[in-house]
Amino acid sequence: TLNVPGEDLPHVRHYFDEAHLSYGQDVVVIGGKNSAVEAALQLFRAGARVTIVYRGPAWPKSVKYWLRPDLENRIKAGEIQARLGSQVVEITARDVLVRGALGNEERVPATRVYPLIGFHPDFELFKRIGIAFDPDTGRPAIDPNTLETSVAGVFVAGSVTAGTKISEIFIENGRFDG
């Protein structure tokens, strides 16, 4: 979480859903890695007015090689606004208060806000129903052939199988040929 006032308002989505719902709207995407960059590009292409806010001074090297130039070109063309080296201070029903690297503050209009700053699975369900998992990595104990957990009849799939090592699970390496 961001730990800022307003992050629980109804127009703040901690997951990216449907870009077309933002057509014609002011949208702020918070984050600078693949999920945030991809969401910003999709939102732009769906007709939203997009501002992306990232605390780092530059886009991380981990941003996918086909996304980075697309984003940089949209920013250069003025089609997506970027606030690098910036922090979100507050989210209101109408805007996002952003503090720049030099301490300057600006209110960015926003009818939708997407804080896409990283995903960590919630292990409470695992604990409640007794699924064994590695306390360091969060990986559940599973049968690799069936994905059944240590609790009979309970299966897991997708990113939760990687625990906190989510970067090991993504669509590019999740397809099997043959």
FENHUNOR-V347133 format. One record per helix or strand of 2 or more residues. SS is the DSSP state (H for helix, E for strand). FROM is the first residue (numbers start at 1). TO is the last residue. If there is no record, write none. Layout:
ss=SS from=FROM to=TO
ss=SS from=FROM to=TO
//
This chain:
ss=E from=12 to=13
ss=H from=19 to=22
ss=E from=26 to=30
ss=H from=34 to=45
ss=E from=49 to=54
ss=H from=65 to=76
ss=E from=80 to=84
ss=E from=87 to=91
ss=E from=95 to=99
ss=E from=105 to=109
ss=E from=112 to=115
ss=H from=124 to=129
ss=E from=148 to=149
ss=H from=158 to=162
ss=H from=166 to=168
ss=H from=171 to=173
//
